[in-house]
Amino acid sequence: MGACIRSEACVAFSSRPRLTLVPPAPLEPRHARRFLQRTLPDSWRFAHQMAVDLVRQLEFLAWSARADTFDTYFLRQAEAMLRPDGLTELINGPSAASEGEQTTLDLEERLARFCTWSRVIVTAVLLDLNERREVTNAHQALTYLLTRHVPFARAAGEWSAKAGIAPIRDAFSGLPGYALVLLAMSPNDTAERFLARDAFWSAVMKRT
């Protein structure tokens, strides 16, 4: 016991304090949990685990690498949730082959689920990363635009208004998953939908 007291006294009165590296505490996903409980009350636990996994992957990455990771996630979700017929309709628009009211409703429901799920997950991840709202690059702006968090979307819009559309288009052209989410977000015959469709095909051509 005495040795312990002398050691503590030594440290307490040392003129050269020791610096100890302490590993960061695990990120507490409280912000995402509250958001997911509000937006996905029936499936928030599963969504929360998805968000936590993505946070761990993205936490120390630059924005270009984060965008690549999100893009891969969006593509996988699109394949799983939309299936080939839904993907075709999302990219090319409704076709004569999708006849019948029930078929159309089923496709619309899958598109709505894909859009909601993708946007909610990216919002939850950014909330838990405690990202600053100031936007500094096109990949960050694109990601913020897909969220369901007004401050993020507003910051992205302000950055885009200053930087112009060219940086957004350049970043978009390499991210087909982002293009699918924006297509799902955009009504037919809008500028955003045409931009997203062009970006999707540009990204596909780059990867072939």
Rosetta blueprint (number, residue, H / E / L):
1 M L
2 G H
3 A H
4 C H
5 I H
6 R H
7 S H
8 E H
9 A H
10 C H
11 V H
12 A H
13 F L
14 S L
15 S L
16 R L
17 P L
18 R L
19 L L
20 T L
21 L L
22 V L
23 P L
24 P L
25 A L
26 P L
27 L L
28 E L
29 P L
30 R H
31 H H
32 A H
33 R H
34 R H
35 F H
36 L H
37 Q H
38 R H
39 T H
40 L L
41 P L
42 D L
43 S L
44 W H
45 R H
46 F H
47 A H
48 H H
49 Q H
50 M H
51 A H
52 V H
53 D H
54 L H
55 V H
56 R H
57 Q H
58 L H
59 E L
60 F L
61 L L
62 A L
63 W H
64 S H
65 A H
66 R H
67 A H
68 D H
69 T H
70 F H
71 D H
72 T H
73 Y H
74 F H
75 L H
76 R H
77 Q H
78 A H
79 E H
80 A H
81 M H
82 L H
83 R H
84 P H
85 D H
86 G H
87 L H
88 T H
89 E H
90 L H
91 I H
92 N H
93 G L
94 P L
95 S L
96 A L
97 A L
98 S L
99 E L
100 G L
101 E H
102 Q H
103 T H
104 T H
105 L H
106 D H
107 L H
108 E H
109 E H
110 R H
111 L H
112 A H
113 R H
114 F H
115 C H
116 T H
117 W H
118 S H
119 R H
120 V H
121 I H
122 V H
123 T H
124 A H
125 V H
126 L H
127 L H
128 D H
129 L H
130 N L
131 E L
132 R L
133 R L
134 E L
135 V L
136 T L
137 N L
138 A H
139 H H
140 Q H
141 A H
142 L H
143 T H
144 Y H
145 L H
146 L L
147 T L
148 R L
149 H L
150 V H
151 P H
152 F H
153 A H
154 R H
155 A H
156 A H
157 G H
158 E H
159 W H
160 S H
161 A H
162 K H
163 A H
164 G L
165 I H
166 A H
167 P H
168 I H
169 R H
170 D H
171 A H
172 F H
173 S L
174 G L
175 L L
176 P H
177 G H
178 Y H
179 A H
180 L H
181 V H
182 L H
183 L H
184 A H
185 M H
186 S L
187 P L
188 N L
189 D L
190 T L
191 A H
192 E H
193 R H
194 F H
195 L H
196 A H
197 R H
198 D H
199 A H
200 F H
201 W H
202 S H
203 A H
204 V H
205 M H
206 K H
207 R H
208 T L
